[in-house]
Amino acid sequence: MSAKTLRVTGKARRGCPSIQAALEEASRSLRDVRVLIEPGTYDEQLIVRGNVSLVAREPGSVTIRSAAGQVLDCDGTISLSGLRFVAEVGEAVVCRGGSLEVRQIDVETRGRITLWAAPGTRVEASGSTFRGGRVLFAGATGVVESCELLDSPDNALAVIEGARVEVRDSRIERPRFSAVRVEAGSSVTIASGRFTSCHDTMVAVIGEAARAEISGTTIEDTGTAIGFAERASGTVRDVTVRRARHAFSSRSGANPTVSGCSFLECVETGINISERGAGSFRDCLIQDAEAIGVFVKGDGAEVGQWGAVDVSGCTIERSAVGVVVEGAEARFRDIRLNRLRFAGVRLLAGTAATFDELSLTDTPVGLDARGRSTGTFTRAKVIGCSALALSAVDEARIMVSQSVIAEAGGGVGVQGTASLVMKRSELRDMESFGLIAMGTGTLVVEDSDLLRPGGIGVIGIHDAFVDVRDTTVTDAADIGFRVLDKCGGQIQGCTVTAASGLAVTKNDYVRVIGLTSALRTITTSTVSAKDAVVAHVTNIYNTPMFFKEVTGQVAIGNGSVEQVQERGEVDERQ
């Protein structure tokens, strides 16, 4: 049965005098009704029931406004096309039951709801614009496609109370809080969107069983671009973020999966994991972050008490610091850090981090480990650090294996009570030194090659401990091994080769076992002037003055002197 058509002209003689009059007539019809509205402005509050379509004869030529409350309330199978709605004080369009389809409509409110899908309803919006309010799906399902959501004083699109919504090819600009907010038990799918200008979190996914699938979307000029929190989950693919404070955030038990994204020109961080957040991040690009590329921060709980942070195949370029892990557990694989302004990796107190196939180039400091942190680096390449390649201080514990450290100002530094173990690795082309242990730090080197390590290959000073085994030092400018002060340890099965210089200069506390070298080894006394025991001190004030070098025997301040002169010990003046 074909639909019945009613015309609204605003004049009683040529059709229905008002839209509500047409709707009242439609409610008495057993057929579907199509209400065709002539151009004009209609001050009405509409109640639509049944199977009804409201259509503007010319799209955009019909304005329906209300200064007293909501503009349209519908229940049934309703369609709106080509209309403009203006709500001065209330909601604009409310779907209380059934389904609603809107096409090419323009809705404007003064801070209220532009489109409300109530529990159990289905709403589909396409090619439409919503201004000055929010689109709300509460326990409903629906689609928002090719729409614009502008200047919302709240969340532009809220998906709550178990709602399920798809957002495709849509643009959201200047929301006060979020472009899209998804709450507990609800889900959203966002594809090919463009969201700009937000001071808060552009896409916020918050709460138990809240879920978001986001792909092919561009987000610009915002506080946090995408944030998951409170055990929310989801996937983010092929998203580009520009000029966000934080491109991505996961906290308080959230565990999303992120892949193939580009996070550019972030004011603070690219990826920010905090408060027991977790997540998997693959094949992402982070460029020009003002502070940190990837920041993982725990909350003081024991490591391992929350989900894992797993980062793989990502590139971080031209940021201040590449990766910072503080009080958390994280795994990194195939990470590329290039041209950073300060440091490549910083491990802070309470951290347990593993890095496999890290590539780091052109950065002042490669690794900076502090506090009670633990880091494991396997198959790393740290090249071109202008200041220092690796630094472990405080109580840090670092393990490096099968790695290459090259072309740096200095190689590896250990101080405080920190320890660093390097196995089956290569260190080459340092400007100043290869490895140094200071304070009470521990340095262990096994089965490694130090090629052109600068002035000295391995240095141990203060009360440090140095254990070097089966390691080759080639072409150190001055000394292969230099161990001073009360530094202890051993040099076992090592080889030192160079055209000149010394193989080893050491104290009495270090053992040298099985050294292979054509260069000399020098042992100096470990007792320094400050360690000498002085039994008696005599102060003498009336003494002769010497104006030239004295080569003969001199006795000063004695009660008696017995001079003994050995043969050949003759004063040249006699």
C-alpha positions as semicolon CSV with decimal commas, in nm:
position;residue;x (nm);y (nm);z (nm)
1;M;0,000;0,000;0,000
2;S;0,146;0,336;-0,105
3;A;0,202;0,608;0,153
4;K;-0,050;0,883;0,199
5;T;0,084;1,236;0,138
6;L;-0,023;1,540;0,336
7;R;0,089;1,891;0,247
8;V;0,164;2,162;0,501
9;T;0,135;2,509;0,352
10;G;0,062;2,725;0,654
11;K;-0,267;2,821;0,489
12;A;-0,594;2,647;0,568
13;R;-0,732;2,660;0,211
14;R;-0,441;2,491;0,034
15;G;-0,349;2,211;0,278
16;C;-0,281;2,157;0,642
17;P;-0,234;2,488;0,824
18;S;0,033;2,348;1,055
19;I;0,263;2,050;1,086
20;Q;0,087;1,935;1,405
21;A;-0,247;1,947;1,223
22;A;-0,103;1,718;0,957
23;L;0,031;1,484;1,226
24;E;-0,310;1,465;1,393
25;E;-0,465;1,367;1,063
26;A;-0,187;1,115;1,006
27;S;-0,258;0,950;1,341
28;R;-0,606;0,858;1,212
29;S;-0,470;0,692;0,899
30;L;-0,408;0,320;0,865
31;R;-0,146;0,384;0,598
32;D;0,207;0,521;0,618
33;V;0,194;0,898;0,593
34;R;0,429;1,136;0,417
35;V;0,404;1,497;0,535
36;L;0,541;1,736;0,272
37;I;0,621;2,077;0,422
38;E;0,636;2,398;0,220
39;P;0,922;2,647;0,284
40;G;0,881;2,865;0,590
41;T;0,933;2,894;0,964
42;Y;0,698;2,698;1,190
43;D;0,680;2,773;1,563
44;E;0,554;2,439;1,688
45;Q;0,616;2,158;1,933
46;L;0,558;1,834;1,747
47;I;0,443;1,497;1,876
48;V;0,487;1,231;1,609
49;R;0,340;0,882;1,639
50;G;0,299;0,595;1,396
51;N;0,470;0,550;1,061
52;V;0,536;0,906;0,948
53;S;0,785;1,089;0,727
54;L;0,838;1,464;0,760
55;V;0,996;1,604;0,445
56;A;1,086;1,958;0,340
57;R;0,975;2,028;-0,016
58;E;1,308;2,205;-0,062
59;P;1,590;2,079;0,166
60;G;1,694;2,348;0,413
61;S;1,394;2,571;0,344
62;V;1,186;2,464;0,645
63;T;1,265;2,577;1,001
64;I;1,077;2,432;1,295
65;R;1,142;2,612;1,621
66;S;1,022;2,616;1,979
67;A;1,083;2,878;2,246
68;A;0,904;2,680;2,518
69;G;1,051;2,328;2,518
70;Q;1,149;2,038;2,296
71;V;1,073;2,069;1,927
72;L;0,993;1,711;1,825
73;D;0,898;1,402;2,025
74;C;0,853;1,080;1,829
75;D;0,759;0,716;1,879
76;G;0,706;0,475;1,595
77;T;0,876;0,446;1,259
78;I;0,971;0,804;1,185
79;S;1,172;0,971;0,909
80;L;1,291;1,335;0,895
81;S;1,442;1,483;0,581
82;G;1,568;1,827;0,478
83;L;1,438;2,005;0,790
84;R;1,593;2,257;1,027
85;F;1,514;2,241;1,401
86;V;1,589;2,519;1,652
87;A;1,532;2,464;2,024
88;E;1,564;2,774;2,239
89;V;1,533;2,617;2,584
90;G;1,469;2,242;2,554
91;E;1,576;1,938;2,358
92;A;1,541;1,945;1,983
93;V;1,461;1,593;1,864
94;V;1,370;1,308;2,100
95;C;1,310;0,949;1,991
96;R;1,121;0,781;2,276
97;G;1,042;0,453;2,105
98;G;1,070;0,267;1,778
99;S;1,309;0,393;1,514
100;L;1,406;0,728;1,372
101;E;1,586;0,803;1,048
102;V;1,712;1,155;0,982
103;R;1,863;1,273;0,653
104;Q;2,004;1,615;0,574
105;I;1,859;1,785;0,878
106;D;2,009;2,079;1,068
107;V;1,956;2,088;1,444
108;E;2,053;2,374;1,676
109;T;2,005;2,406;2,051
110;R;2,125;2,641;2,323
111;G;2,333;2,394;2,519
112;R;2,080;2,113;2,542
113;I;2,034;1,786;2,353
114;T;2,013;1,808;1,976
115;L;1,919;1,443;1,921
116;W;1,818;1,198;2,196
117;A;1,784;0,825;2,135
118;A;1,609;0,673;2,436
119;P;1,662;0,316;2,562
120;G;1,549;0,047;2,320
121;T;1,531;0,275;2,017
122;R;1,729;0,281;1,695
123;V;1,833;0,610;1,538
124;E;2,016;0,658;1,210
125;A;2,144;1,002;1,112
126;S;2,310;1,084;0,780
127;G;2,427;1,401;0,608
128;S;2,309;1,614;0,899
129;T;2,444;1,893;1,119
130;F;2,401;1,923;1,496
131;R;2,499;2,254;1,660
132;G;2,523;2,386;2,013
133;G;2,423;2,069;2,198
134;R;2,494;1,700;2,219
135;V;2,376;1,387;2,047
136;L;2,281;1,132;2,313
137;F;2,241;0,758;2,272
138;A;2,122;0,612;2,604
139;G;2,068;0,236;2,583
140;A;1,995;0,275;2,212
141;T;2,153;0,160;1,888
142;G;2,226;0,364;1,583
143;V;2,445;0,512;1,312
144;V;2,585;0,860;1,266
145;E;2,716;0,890;0,911
146;S;2,852;1,189;0,716
147;C;2,737;1,426;0,988
148;E;2,877;1,739;1,153
149;L;2,862;1,793;1,530
150;L;2,968;2,149;1,610
151;D;3,024;2,368;1,917
152;S;2,882;2,140;2,181
153;P;2,909;2,288;2,534
154;D;2,920;1,929;2,661
155;N;3,014;1,602;2,492
156;A;2,928;1,619;2,124
157;L;2,823;1,253;2,114
158;A;2,751;1,054;2,431
159;V;2,710;0,676;2,419
160;I;2,584;0,553;2,756
161;E;2,374;0,292;2,937
162;G;2,470;0,005;2,706
163;A;2,423;0,190;2,378
164;R;2,579;0,064;2,052
165;V;2,666;0,329;1,794
166;E;2,857;0,348;1,466
167;V;3,010;0,681;1,361
168;R;3,129;0,700;1,001
169;D;3,275;0,979;0,787
170;S;3,174;1,245;1,036
171;R;3,328;1,571;1,153
172;I;3,321;1,696;1,511
173;E;3,457;2,041;1,601
174;R;3,498;2,245;1,918
175;P;3,329;2,026;2,181
176;R;3,381;2,153;2,533
177;F;3,458;1,813;2,685
178;S;3,472;1,524;2,437
179;A;3,384;1,464;2,076
180;V;3,274;1,112;2,166
181;R;3,226;0,979;2,520
182;V;3,160;0,609;2,576
183;E;3,061;0,493;2,923
184;A;3,045;0,156;3,100
185;G;2,877;-0,124;2,906
186;S;2,849;0,082;2,588
187;S;3,039;0,063;2,260
188;V;3,119;0,279;1,961
189;T;3,274;0,216;1,621
190;I;3,438;0,521;1,464
191;A;3,564;0,514;1,106
192;S;3,702;0,790;0,884
193;G;3,625;1,071;1,124
194;R;3,781;1,414;1,162
195;F;3,774;1,565;1,511
196;T;3,929;1,902;1,598
197;S;3,964;2,163;1,873
198;C;3,893;2,018;2,216
199;H;4,052;2,110;2,550
200;D;3,968;1,780;2,717
201;T;3,975;1,420;2,585
202;M;3,854;1,401;2,227
203;V;3,747;1,036;2,238
204;A;3,692;0,917;2,597
205;V;3,619;0,549;2,663
206;I;3,554;0,507;3,034
207;G;3,418;0,227;3,249
208;E;3,386;-0,149;3,283
209;A;3,303;-0,311;2,947
210;A;3,314;0,022;2,765
211;R;3,459;-0,045;2,420
212;A;3,564;0,155;2,115
213;E;3,680;0,051;1,768
214;I;3,848;0,348;1,600
215;S;4,003;0,348;1,252
216;G;4,108;0,586;0,977
217;T;4,037;0,896;1,184
218;T;4,221;1,228;1,218
219;I;4,227;1,413;1,550
220;E;4,381;1,759;1,588
221;D;4,430;2,031;1,851
222;T;4,310;1,866;2,168
223;G;4,403;1,782;2,526
224;T;4,412;1,403;2,505
225;A;4,322;1,268;2,163
226;I;4,208;0,919;2,267
227;G;4,173;0,807;2,628
228;F;4,079;0,467;2,771
229;A;4,015;0,437;3,145
230;E;3,857;0,226;3,420
231;R;3,898;-0,114;3,252
232;A;3,775;-0,002;2,912
233;S;3,904;-0,179;2,602
234;G;3,909;-0,153;2,226
235;T;4,122;-0,116;1,916
236;V;4,268;0,190;1,748
237;R;4,402;0,154;1,391
238;D;4,542;0,397;1,135
239;V;4,461;0,707;1,336
240;T;4,654;1,034;1,290
241;V;4,682;1,275;1,582
242;R;4,830;1,624;1,551
243;R;4,900;1,883;1,821
244;A;4,746;1,697;2,113
245;R;4,876;1,733;2,466
246;H;4,871;1,353;2,486
247;A;4,796;1,155;2,172
248;F;4,689;0,841;2,354
249;S;4,616;0,760;2,718
250;S;4,546;0,434;2,898
251;R;4,490;0,433;3,273
252;S;4,318;0,263;3,565
253;G;4,300;-0,088;3,424
254;A;4,222;-0,006;3,061
255;N;4,379;-0,240;2,805
256;P;4,339;-0,129;2,441
257;T;4,523;-0,241;2,127
258;V;4,674;0,032;1,908
259;S;4,838;-0,017;1,568
260;G;4,953;0,177;1,264
261;C;4,892;0,521;1,416
262;S;5,082;0,849;1,376
263;F;5,113;1,082;1,673
264;L;5,262;1,413;1,559
265;E;5,366;1,735;1,737
266;C;5,235;1,635;2,078
267;V;5,267;1,904;2,343
268;E;5,369;1,650;2,610
269;T;5,351;1,278;2,529
270;G;5,263;1,052;2,240
271;I;5,160;0,742;2,435
272;N;5,083;0,790;2,804
273;I;5,017;0,488;3,027
274;S;4,946;0,556;3,396
275;E;4,759;0,439;3,707
276;R;4,783;0,068;3,622
277;G;4,690;0,122;3,263
278;A;4,801;-0,130;3,002
279;G;4,790;-0,185;2,629
280;S;4,952;-0,321;2,316
281;F;5,103;-0,073;2,070
282;R;5,232;-0,183;1,729
283;D;5,384;-0,006;1,430
284;C;5,314;0,348;1,546
285;L;5,504;0,667;1,460
286;I;5,564;0,940;1,718
287;Q;5,730;1,261;1,597
288;D;5,818;1,594;1,761
289;A;5,673;1,528;2,107
290;E;5,780;1,817;2,328
291;A;5,836;1,593;2,632
292;I;5,821;1,214;2,592
293;G;5,736;0,976;2,311
294;V;5,617;0,684;2,528
295;F;5,558;0,737;2,902
296;V;5,469;0,440;3,121
297;K;5,404;0,523;3,488
298;G;5,290;0,295;3,768
299;D;5,131;0,403;4,093
300;G;5,362;0,243;4,347
301;A;5,201;-0,100;4,340
302;E;5,420;-0,404;4,302
303;V;5,537;-0,459;3,945
304;G;5,323;-0,716;3,767
305;Q;4,999;-0,634;3,950
306;W;4,833;-0,489;3,643
307;G;4,816;-0,563;3,271
308;A;5,131;-0,554;3,064
309;V;5,242;-0,269;2,842
310;D;5,374;-0,410;2,515
311;V;5,524;-0,177;2,253
312;S;5,661;-0,315;1,925
313;G;5,764;-0,189;1,583
314;C;5,729;0,177;1,681
315;T;5,942;0,476;1,575
316;I;6,001;0,784;1,788
317;E;6,174;1,084;1,627
318;R;6,270;1,438;1,728
319;S;6,113;1,418;2,073
320;A;6,281;1,542;2,390
321;V;6,296;1,189;2,538
322;G;6,203;0,870;2,358
323;V;6,082;0,630;2,628
324;V;6,034;0,682;3,003
325;V;5,925;0,401;3,235
326;E;5,862;0,482;3,602
327;G;5,741;0,233;3,860
328;A;5,588;0,006;3,598
329;E;5,648;-0,304;3,389
330;A;5,683;-0,276;3,012
331;R;5,812;-0,471;2,713
332;F;5,958;-0,310;2,402
333;R;6,048;-0,486;2,076
334;D;6,196;-0,343;1,758
335;I;6,178;0,019;1,875
336;R;6,355;0,287;1,670
337;L;6,460;0,610;1,843
338;N;6,609;0,881;1,621
339;R;6,736;1,237;1,672
340;L;6,603;1,291;2,023
341;R;6,696;1,610;2,205
342;F;6,794;1,471;2,548
343;A;6,774;1,096;2,605
344;G;6,659;0,783;2,431
345;V;6,542;0,570;2,724
346;R;6,495;0,665;3,089
347;L;6,421;0,398;3,348
348;L;6,319;0,537;3,686
349;A;6,246;0,395;4,032
350;G;6,051;0,072;4,056
351;T;6,074;-0,010;3,686
352;A;6,110;-0,349;3,517
353;A;6,155;-0,305;3,142
354;T;6,283;-0,526;2,863
355;F;6,404;-0,406;2,523
356;D;6,465;-0,638;2,229
357;E;6,618;-0,499;1,908
358;L;6,625;-0,138;2,019
359;S;6,776;0,097;1,760
360;L;6,887;0,436;1,891
361;T;7,074;0,702;1,691
362;D;7,181;1,066;1,717
363;T;7,082;1,134;2,078
364;P;7,288;1,298;2,358
365;V;7,228;1,015;2,608
366;G;7,117;0,670;2,501
367;L;7,003;0,502;2,822
368;D;6,964;0,670;3,161
369;A;6,867;0,426;3,439
370;R;6,804;0,562;3,790
371;G;6,653;0,462;4,122
372;R;6,572;0,098;4,184
373;S;6,507;0,020;3,819
374;T;6,576;-0,293;3,616
375;G;6,637;-0,300;3,243
376;T;6,730;-0,576;2,999
377;F;6,857;-0,485;2,652
378;T;6,907;-0,755;2,389
379;R;7,030;-0,700;2,032
380;A;7,034;-0,324;2,082
381;K;7,212;-0,076;1,857
382;V;7,304;0,249;2,030
383;I;7,489;0,473;1,786
384;G;7,583;0,839;1,779
385;C;7,525;0,952;2,139
386;S;7,710;1,281;2,175
387;A;7,743;1,263;2,557
388;L;7,707;0,908;2,690
389;A;7,563;0,589;2,549
390;L;7,453;0,414;2,871
391;S;7,431;0,540;3,229
392;A;7,326;0,342;3,537
393;V;7,315;0,524;3,872
394;D;7,159;0,488;4,218
395;E;7,040;0,126;4,250
396;A;6,972;0,057;3,884
397;R;7,034;-0,292;3,744
398;I;7,103;-0,314;3,372
399;M;7,176;-0,616;3,150
400;V;7,305;-0,565;2,795
401;S;7,367;-0,857;2,558
402;Q;7,435;-0,911;2,187
403;S;7,437;-0,536;2,138
404;V;7,640;-0,268;1,961
405;I;7,739;0,063;2,120
406;A;7,920;0,292;1,878
407;E;8,030;0,645;1,796
408;A;7,957;0,811;2,129
409;G;8,125;1,069;2,348
410;G;8,153;0,809;2,625
411;G;8,044;0,449;2,634
412;V;7,900;0,311;2,958
413;G;7,897;0,473;3,303
414;V;7,804;0,304;3,633
415;Q;7,791;0,485;3,968
416;G;7,619;0,486;4,304
417;T;7,535;0,125;4,389
418;A;7,417;0,049;4,037
419;S;7,528;-0,253;3,837
420;L;7,563;-0,313;3,467
421;V;7,635;-0,644;3,297
422;M;7,741;-0,649;2,931
423;K;7,774;-0,981;2,748
424;R;7,862;-1,076;2,391
425;S;7,851;-0,716;2,279
426;E;8,061;-0,470;2,082
427;L;8,164;-0,122;2,187
428;R;8,353;0,087;1,933
429;D;8,466;0,434;1,832
430;M;8,427;0,624;2,159
431;E;8,573;0,973;2,195
432;S;8,679;0,955;2,562
433;F;8,638;0,612;2,726
434;G;8,472;0,276;2,686
435;L;8,327;0,178;3,024
436;I;8,364;0,330;3,372
437;A;8,252;0,215;3,718
438;M;8,249;0,468;4,004
439;G;8,128;0,494;4,362
440;T;8,033;0,145;4,475
441;G;7,895;0,045;4,137
442;T;7,947;-0,294;3,973
443;L;8,056;-0,344;3,614
444;V;8,065;-0,691;3,458
445;V;8,182;-0,741;3,100
446;E;8,195;-1,085;2,937
447;D;8,293;-1,205;2,591
448;S;8,281;-0,858;2,437
449;D;8,492;-0,648;2,200
450;L;8,604;-0,293;2,272
451;L;8,734;-0,144;1,948
452;R;8,883;0,205;1,957
453;P;8,720;0,282;2,293
454;G;8,885;0,623;2,329
455;G;9,163;0,698;2,576
456;I;9,089;0,407;2,811
457;G;8,892;0,089;2,750
458;V;8,771;0,008;3,102
459;I;8,799;0,233;3,410
460;G;8,732;0,143;3,773
461;I;8,766;0,401;4,050
462;H;8,655;0,470;4,408
463;D;8,510;0,156;4,569
464;A;8,360;0,010;4,255
465;F;8,385;-0,354;4,147
466;V;8,501;-0,447;3,798
467;D;8,484;-0,799;3,655
468;V;8,597;-0,829;3,293
469;R;8,631;-1,170;3,129
470;D;8,719;-1,297;2,781
471;T;8,709;-0,947;2,639
472;T;8,930;-0,782;2,377
473;V;9,038;-0,418;2,393
474;T;9,174;-0,297;2,060
475;D;9,344;0,035;1,989
476;A;9,272;0,222;2,309
477;A;9,460;0,551;2,277
478;D;9,630;0,527;2,618
479;I;9,538;0,233;2,842
480;G;9,337;-0,085;2,801
481;F;9,232;-0,118;3,167
482;R;9,277;0,139;3,443
483;V;9,170;0,044;3,795
484;L;9,251;0,286;4,079
485;D;9,168;0,375;4,439
486;K;9,002;0,085;4,623
487;C;8,826;-0,056;4,321
488;G;8,829;-0,436;4,332
489;G;8,763;-0,718;4,090
490;Q;8,942;-0,913;3,823
491;I;9,055;-0,903;3,462
492;Q;9,054;-1,258;3,332
493;G;9,129;-1,405;2,990
494;C;9,137;-1,064;2,821
495;T;9,343;-0,931;2,531
496;V;9,477;-0,579;2,487
497;T;9,630;-0,474;2,155
498;A;9,749;-0,129;2,049
499;A;10,047;0,035;1,881
500;S;10,143;0,209;2,206
501;G;10,030;0,278;2,559
502;L;9,969;0,044;2,849
503;A;9,773;-0,276;2,879
504;V;9,675;-0,235;3,244
505;T;9,736;0,011;3,526
506;K;9,591;-0,124;3,846
507;N;9,592;-0,128;4,224
508;D;9,654;-0,422;4,457
509;Y;9,285;-0,511;4,482
510;V;9,241;-0,625;4,123
511;R;9,364;-0,959;3,994
512;V;9,485;-0,996;3,638
513;I;9,461;-1,355;3,515
514;G;9,562;-1,478;3,172
515;L;9,608;-1,138;3,009
516;T;9,734;-1,144;2,649
517;S;9,916;-0,827;2,548
518;A;10,252;-0,699;2,426
519;L;10,198;-0,383;2,631
520;R;10,307;-0,327;2,990
521;T;10,104;-0,379;3,305
522;I;10,175;-0,142;3,594
523;T;10,067;-0,197;3,953
524;T;10,063;0,103;4,186
525;S;10,028;0,092;4,565
526;T;9,674;0,113;4,688
527;V;9,783;0,312;4,995
528;S;9,742;0,676;4,917
529;A;9,861;0,973;5,121
530;K;9,523;1,005;5,287
531;D;9,539;0,639;5,400
532;A;9,888;0,662;5,564
533;V;9,905;0,628;5,946
534;V;10,098;0,912;6,108
535;A;10,235;0,810;6,452
536;H;10,378;1,148;6,562
537;V;10,377;1,502;6,427
538;T;10,646;1,758;6,516
539;N;10,597;2,120;6,414
540;I;10,921;2,311;6,343
541;Y;10,905;2,684;6,291
542;N;11,271;2,802;6,301
543;T;11,411;2,649;5,986
544;P;11,647;2,760;5,712
545;M;11,504;2,889;5,388
546;F;11,592;2,726;5,056
547;F;11,604;2,933;4,741
548;K;11,747;2,666;4,512
549;E;11,714;2,293;4,472
550;V;11,890;2,102;4,754
551;T;12,063;1,775;4,660
552;G;12,260;1,706;4,978
553;Q;12,155;1,577;5,319
554;V;11,952;1,806;5,545
555;A;11,861;1,762;5,912
556;I;11,621;2,003;6,081
557;G;11,500;2,025;6,442
558;N;11,701;1,734;6,581
559;G;11,878;1,723;6,918
560;S;12,178;1,547;6,761
561;V;12,270;1,439;6,409
562;E;12,494;1,155;6,292
563;Q;12,586;1,200;5,929
564;V;12,658;0,895;5,719
565;Q;12,770;0,945;5,361
566;E;12,791;0,647;5,132
567;R;13,066;0,611;4,874
568;G;12,992;0,807;4,560
569;E;12,749;1,033;4,740
570;V;12,974;1,339;4,702
571;D;12,864;1,695;4,694
572;E;12,937;1,833;4,347
573;R;13,068;2,159;4,503
574;Q;13,363;1,978;4,673
